[in-house]
Amino acid sequence: MTSNIHDLTRTDDVVIVGGGLAGLFCALKLAPRPVTLISAAPLGQGASSAWAQGGIAAAVADGDTPEAHAADTIAVGGGLVDEAVALGIAREAAPRIHDLLSHGVPFDRDLEGKLAVGREAAHSARRIVHVRGDGAGAAIIAALSEAVRRTPSIRVIEGLVAEALLTGDGVVAGLQLREAGNPSARPILLAARAVVLATGGIGHLYAVTTNPVEASGSGLAIAARAGAVIADPEFVQFHPTAIMTGGDPAPLATEALRGESATLINGNGERFMAARHPLAELAPRDIVARGVFAEIVAGRGAFLDARQALGAHFADKFPTVHASCIAAGIDPATQAIPIAPAAHYHMGGVAVDSRGRASIDGLWAGGEVSSTGAHGANRLASNSLLEAVVYAARIADDIAGRALPAPARLRDAPVASRSGTPDAAAVKRLRAMMSAHVGVVREGDGLSEAVHHFAALEREATSIALRNMATSALLVAASAWSRRESRGAHFRSDHPADMPALAQRTMTTLAAAREIAESLGSPSRMKQPMIA
């Protein structure tokens, strides 16, 4: 059932923040236990899950195995994947796919009625289940949103953002919420016995991203500010083929296009990935992203060419990408598509264990806001939606089997004095600095400058939303500065090799990131990124 933002007179014992795949699936798995689901945007909107084009990786085809899926996951993770986690997720893939089917998700099927599977980069087999080629995310979110609205035990509150996590004696006590888009509104305090963060990623911290505006790192920030351990924040995956037509966010050209033999060419019509990796266009995403980035920096430009691979069949096989191209005046059946790398997925997040528990008692995290150890330094294509449903189910099981404490009594809003609309120029500068200094290619001086800027902004911002953006940006930049090597999606031009001694996950806190900023001292010269 759906309630309005003023209907918070009762408190359910479980509050889920986020209306994407992890939040919706967890709420359904908890039924018939009463749950309140908080969504900043109307249900089904504002979630990166809904924009996912690739699908879900699952070893459901004849001849494929969870062990092979896990091996592929481990191979691309830069030596940082938790192998037990990867195998566990792969083994739970088939049951979760059947759960989604039971909720009405119309996965594609072959002529025999079996689930149709496609292949994407760095997978050793065809194991990606899709919906109409490139519409899996939207179809999954639509089906689950409808199921949630039909479930009497789930109370949906739309139009609220979580701006602080409330704790008492080291235990989660609830949330501070505020009406979305109305920073001057009175904050709302909501007591809770258990909080599940499913708020998505950080893509909108970057000037070029495929993520919706809601993916600005708010969940990561409020957990970090409450003292939660944060894992691997430096590892940000850049999708190599965002469609560069001036959109913010940038439309995505799914990797499945390259799985169907589309190629990457520069402005001279030359393919450039074969010289960089044996798998060429199907190399791991970080390698393809750097290849595309290098062509752009060299002034040759980069394009996705599906003219020969798909031609007139493009619209039927990939209707979402086709629509994005046509809207921008590009006919992908006859023209190459201009592309660039864009912030796409955060491998880092709130550190959680195998049950989705964070380091603070009473807090769970699932989906992109969490870091389970499944992705390591570089996520394997289409593993994100799978991880979201697997951990959403585990969180629900863990909460269902645990005695929860009585909710604490909440008195005062801890950050009520901080309000106001985020300064548009400050947000633009933050996003420009993330892209310029904490992007596809990084180096020490730029990272140091970014750390200083974000630390100062986190201290001084009067807008809660801007402060939370700065908090997440600081976590990413400080950890990127500290990791003096190149590994997976983290590439340092001043430290281009991987260091075996650093083949371990990052575990950090906001206090540690602030200490890094203080230790760097004042930079002698601040180079500001260009802002168009």
Secondary structure, DSSP 8 states (H G I E B T S, - for coil): -EE-TT--SS--SEEEE--SHHHHHHHHHHTTS-EEEEESSSTTSS-GGGG--S-EE---STT--HHHHHHHHHHHTTT---HHHHHHHHHTHHHHHHHHHHTT----B-TTSSB-EE--TT-SS--EE-STTT-HHHHHHHHHHHHHHH-TTEEEEESEEEEEEEEETTEEEEEEEEETT-TTS--EEEE-SEEEE-----GGGSSSBSS-TT-SSHHHHHHHHTT--EE-TT-EEEEEEEE-SS-SS--B--THHHHTT-EEEETTS-B-STTT-TTGGGS-HHHHHHHHHHHHHTTS-EEEE-TTTTGGGHHHH-HHHHHHHHHTT--TTTS-EEEEEEEEEES-EEE--TT-B-SSBTEEE-GGGEE-SSSTTS--TTHHHHHHHHHHHHHHHHHHTS---------S-TTTT--S---HHHHHHHHHHHHHHSSSSB-HHHHHHHHHHHHHHHHH--SHHHHHHHHHHHHHHHHHHH--S-BTTB-BTTB-S--GGG-S--EE-HHHHHHHHHHH---S--------
